[in-house]
Amino acid sequence: MLLAADDHSDTFHHVRDFDFFELPFGYHLEIPAIGGFQPTKFMVLQVVTFLLVVFIFRGLARRVASGQPVKGRWWNFWETLALFIRDDMVRPIIGDPDAHHGHDDHGRNSHGPDYHGEPLDTETEHMKDVEREVTGHDEITHEKEGADLIHVGDHTLSVAVGHPADKYLPFVWSCFFYVLISNLLGAIPSMGTATSSINVTGALALVVFCAVVFYGAQRSGFVGFWLSQAPSMDLPGVMGYIIVPVIWAIEVVGLFIKHIVLAIRLFANIMGGHTVLAVILSFIAVSADHGAIWYAVTPASVFGQLAIGLLELFVAFVQAYVFSIMATLFISAAVNPH
């Protein structure tokens, strides 16, 4: 239902959450209640964000699964972002938690498949000879049944495609694209930015915290994860019994603080950008009663709003990147303990 909007005493009401969408010319669109539950604008926008993420990446996944290069600017754009997160963030930061000291950070060859399967009818040394023949053999066939298999003559090799850190990719991808699309929706008139609410960013940070604990417990055990918060220190005598618990307490408190800051950083940057836009546009209304001053202030405010709006588009990407890279760093610390 379209209704005339009431006057708002709150100057920055447009960045707050309400049970309606503001429309031009002083109207707003009421959000109907569901039973006894009243959805808000940010709730609706989060559902829209979820649906957009599902639509985009189900479509992209189908094209990648076809085995053909992804075509089209729309799909290439999203593929580029996804590959950037994978190749320049998750894999380098998390590395291979199973790698031993002295191995490279990936623990395997990142430029090709890693052959680690056992031969069916051959000894280990002969297996190495078979591996050396793989790239130049004339009769290599591939099968995909859960894992890739390469058949070379009478020998079969299992192929591990990907990287050890790829198991964490779905979560980091979800963080990045969810935050990004939420931020970008704020650039559409009459919509809004759910990430300008501390409730939303707090919930996102809580999800990251739960993921960090889950992945850390999966790697080291639940008790082991919490014990690993204190680094190993070779301290003599009673010093170890005094200093280690203090360091452990500091690290655990720091773990909680880092996730709280994660929520506040995203909220403050998005909220701050919209607030600046509101202040610049408010100059027009303030100068309306000052005659000729209005004619100077209006074009300057409009130009300033356009410039800040373009900056806000950049900030939308930067803050999604910052949120996801911080989540990746926290996961890396959990699966690569001290």
C-alpha atoms as one frame of an Amber mdcrd trajectory, in Angstrom:
protein
   0.000   0.000   0.000   1.292   3.449  -0.927   0.952   5.991   1.850   2.146
   9.536   2.367   5.204   9.505   4.573   5.068  11.271   7.902   7.575  13.959
   8.741  10.667  12.513  10.368  12.445  14.387  13.122  15.399  12.048  12.669
  17.667  13.602  10.045  19.161  10.234   9.120  15.989   8.186   9.106  16.780
   6.974   5.565  19.652   4.810   6.835  17.598   3.227   9.589  15.413   0.142
   9.482  11.638   0.527   9.164   8.627  -1.548   8.219   8.275   0.271   4.912
  10.278   1.353   1.860  10.584   5.068   1.193   9.533   6.184  -2.277   9.908
   9.498  -4.101   7.526  12.424  -3.533   6.988  11.668   0.145   5.371   8.220
  -0.195   6.317   4.920   1.311   5.450   1.305   0.610   4.272  -0.616   3.659
   5.661  -4.130   4.229   2.753  -6.406   5.159   2.906  -8.414   8.357   3.108
 -12.202   8.151   0.796 -13.562  10.824   1.843 -11.702  13.946   5.361 -11.062
  12.615   6.285  -7.716  11.077   9.204  -7.937   8.599  11.407  -4.879   8.219
  13.099  -3.333   5.220  16.505  -4.793   6.072  14.992  -8.256   6.504  13.462
  -8.056   3.050  16.727  -6.808   1.577  18.626  -9.702   3.136  16.199 -12.147
   1.529  16.708 -10.350  -1.787  20.476 -10.606  -1.317  20.212 -14.324  -0.601
  18.085 -14.927  -3.692  20.462 -12.925  -5.887  23.485 -14.874  -4.606  21.708
 -18.182  -5.267  20.615 -17.073  -8.743  24.043 -15.803  -9.769  26.119 -18.689
  -8.516  23.821 -21.513  -9.454  23.948 -20.108 -12.977  27.726 -19.718 -12.816
  28.168 -23.208 -11.362  26.159 -24.752 -14.199  28.366 -23.047 -16.774  31.585
 -24.080 -15.046  30.350 -27.666 -14.656  29.757 -27.890 -18.407  33.522 -27.943
 -18.918  33.384 -25.055 -21.381  34.865 -21.591 -20.721  32.387 -19.276 -19.082
  31.116 -16.764 -21.639  29.377 -13.437 -21.289  30.415 -10.266 -19.463  27.882
 -10.800 -16.691  29.111 -14.295 -15.853  32.791 -13.411 -16.435  32.476 -10.575
 -13.926  31.314 -12.869 -11.146  33.762 -15.597 -12.129  36.629 -13.098 -11.949
  35.671 -12.072  -8.432  35.313 -15.701  -7.338  38.717 -16.646  -8.767  40.299
 -13.596  -7.146  38.986 -14.651  -3.741  40.242 -18.193  -4.338  43.668 -17.517
  -5.832  44.688 -14.294  -4.091  43.047 -14.685  -0.727  42.003 -18.110   0.515
  44.754 -20.296  -0.938  47.723 -18.025  -0.090  46.461 -17.118   3.394  45.281
 -20.512   4.633  47.800 -22.578   2.675  47.980 -26.287   3.455  47.399 -27.027
   7.152  48.846 -30.519   6.567  52.111 -29.259   5.093  55.183 -30.077   7.147
  58.014 -27.726   7.913  60.186 -27.269   4.850  57.418 -27.736   2.305  56.045
 -24.889   0.266  53.018 -23.089   1.610  50.640 -25.090  -0.548  52.206 -28.429
   0.169  51.713 -29.384  -3.452  52.103 -28.231  -7.000  49.597 -25.422  -7.534
  50.072 -25.383 -11.284  48.685 -28.766 -12.007  47.059 -31.851 -10.532  48.646
 -33.515  -7.538  49.027 -37.226  -8.099  48.880 -38.987  -4.796  46.954 -42.146
  -5.538  48.246 -45.648  -5.026  48.925 -47.856  -8.068  46.814 -50.911  -8.430
  49.519 -53.399  -9.343  52.866 -51.714  -8.851  55.419 -50.685  -6.245  55.976
 -47.101  -5.122  59.157 -46.571  -7.101  57.552 -47.721 -10.309  54.607 -45.464
  -9.499  56.922 -42.460  -9.773  57.965 -43.582 -13.258  54.311 -43.811 -14.238
  53.674 -40.315 -12.928  56.489 -38.982 -15.081  54.869 -40.537 -18.122  51.433
 -39.016 -17.497  51.783 -35.731 -19.297  53.239 -37.275 -22.444  51.363 -40.558
 -22.664  49.217 -41.034 -25.753  46.428 -43.008 -24.129  45.379 -41.167 -21.014
  41.704 -41.367 -20.157  39.838 -39.608 -17.369  36.958 -40.758 -15.248  35.097
 -38.790 -12.626  33.435 -40.807  -9.908  33.802 -38.657  -6.829  37.537 -38.300
  -7.562  39.363 -38.006 -10.856  41.160 -41.095 -12.163  43.871 -41.187 -14.778
  44.522 -44.472 -16.580  48.018 -44.947 -17.988  48.392 -48.342 -19.554  47.694
 -50.874 -16.813  48.102 -48.336 -14.039  45.521 -46.097 -12.404  46.292 -42.867
 -10.598  43.877 -40.884  -8.474  44.050 -37.163  -9.060  43.466 -34.559  -6.372
  42.191 -31.489  -8.161  42.298 -28.217  -6.327  43.980 -27.097  -3.149  43.718
 -28.057   0.544  42.333 -24.614   1.403  39.475 -24.992  -1.067  37.344 -26.681
   1.589  36.964 -23.246   3.209  36.117 -21.485  -0.057  32.316 -21.890   0.070
  32.152 -20.074   3.385  34.501 -17.240   2.366  32.742 -16.873  -0.976  29.411
 -16.665   0.868  30.766 -13.938   3.163  32.192 -11.877   0.310  29.278 -12.003
  -2.092  26.599 -11.668   0.577  28.237  -8.525   1.974  29.003  -7.183  -1.501
  25.474  -7.516  -2.839  24.013  -6.150   0.402  26.248  -3.117   0.024  25.401
  -2.634  -3.653  21.654  -2.715  -3.001  22.132   0.494  -1.058  23.079   2.263
  -4.282  19.582   1.676  -5.680  17.152   4.516  -4.873  14.421   3.664  -2.350
  16.199   0.479  -1.294  18.654   0.467   1.603  21.803  -1.150   2.920  21.256
  -3.899   5.471  24.945  -3.806   6.421  24.441  -0.278   7.774  22.724  -1.927
  10.757  24.874  -3.159  13.645  22.348  -5.955  14.173  23.063  -7.327  10.697
  26.841  -6.958  10.862  26.815  -8.376  14.391  24.961 -11.466  13.149  27.450
 -11.839  10.272  30.391 -11.572  12.675  28.757 -14.165  14.942  28.490 -16.544
  11.976  32.193 -16.010  11.255  33.044 -16.699  14.895  31.056 -19.947  14.850
  32.785 -20.962  11.610  36.210 -20.245  13.100  35.452 -22.368  16.168  33.976
 -25.135  13.990  36.933 -25.295  11.598  39.416 -25.020  14.462  37.686 -27.799
  16.401  37.503 -29.888  13.240  41.255 -29.489  12.863  42.489 -29.775  16.455
  39.479 -30.983  18.441  37.256 -28.704  20.491  39.521 -28.700  23.547  42.641
 -28.598  21.400  41.373 -25.534  19.558  40.923 -23.556  22.757  44.215 -24.768
  24.218  46.028 -23.781  21.015  45.127 -20.138  21.595  48.279 -19.897  23.698
  51.495 -20.360  21.676  54.017 -22.985  22.692  56.635 -21.391  24.941  59.660
 -23.104  26.407  59.733 -21.319  29.748  61.812 -22.522  32.674  60.337 -23.628
  35.958  57.382 -21.888  37.508  57.391 -19.122  34.881  55.493 -21.360  32.485
  52.687 -21.907  34.992  52.308 -18.144  35.469  52.872 -16.683  32.016  51.117
 -19.273  29.807  47.668 -18.898  31.460  47.957 -15.108  31.200  48.880 -15.313
  27.514  46.043 -17.791  26.935  43.509 -15.474  28.580  44.733 -12.518  26.507
  44.490 -14.531  23.276  40.973 -15.793  24.054  39.754 -12.288  24.896  41.442
 -11.077  21.720  39.591 -13.741  19.710  36.247 -12.340  20.857  37.356  -8.719
  20.393  38.501  -9.373  16.810  35.049 -10.596  15.844  33.349  -7.688  17.602
  35.597  -5.286  15.672  34.718  -7.188  12.483  31.064  -6.271  13.014  31.753
  -2.662  14.004  34.141  -2.020  11.093  31.612  -3.046   8.449  28.746  -1.223
  10.148  30.717   1.989  10.718  32.050   2.242   7.168  28.708   1.611   5.479
  26.736   3.751   7.920  29.336   6.518   7.699  29.149   6.668   3.916  25.378
   7.006   3.892  25.551   9.611   6.640  27.936  11.733   4.582  25.524  11.555
   1.646  22.674  12.674   3.913  24.663  15.621   5.228  25.638  16.797   1.748
  22.072  16.645   0.464  20.723  18.319   3.595  22.640  21.460   2.645  20.064
  22.001  -0.095  17.162  22.033   2.369  19.031  24.196   4.875  19.860  26.819
   2.238  16.328  26.896   0.750  15.338  29.933   2.816  18.476  31.899   2.021
  17.698  33.143  -1.449  20.640  33.251  -3.825  22.750  30.992  -1.613  20.487
  28.092  -2.596  21.517  28.417  -6.263  25.176  27.981  -5.307  24.669  25.256
  -2.720  22.347  23.038  -4.782  24.673  22.226  -7.712  27.621  21.855  -5.342
  25.642  19.421  -3.165  24.433  17.435  -6.153  27.971  17.171  -7.536  29.279
  16.198  -4.097  26.571  13.553  -3.772  27.516  12.051  -7.144  31.207  12.010
  -6.223  30.566  10.414  -2.829  28.125   7.995  -4.472  30.860   6.758  -6.797
  33.160   6.440  -3.808  30.457   4.454  -2.044  30.434   1.938  -4.916  34.163
   1.480  -4.401  33.657   1.169  -0.639  31.025  -1.521  -1.228  33.671  -3.723
  -2.843  36.421  -2.767  -0.398  34.348  -3.535   2.687  33.228  -6.890   1.271
  36.890  -7.652   0.615  37.976  -6.538   4.089  35.247  -8.568   5.787  36.080
 -11.723   3.842  39.853 -11.388   4.176  39.513 -10.933   7.935  37.311 -14.026
   8.066  39.980 -15.891   6.070  42.717 -14.745   8.452  40.706 -15.921  11.460
  40.082 -19.304   9.829  43.765 -19.601   8.943  44.761 -18.947  12.546  42.278
 -21.605  13.698  43.428 -24.357  11.320  47.117 -23.429  11.556  47.463 -23.158
  15.351  50.508 -21.821  17.165
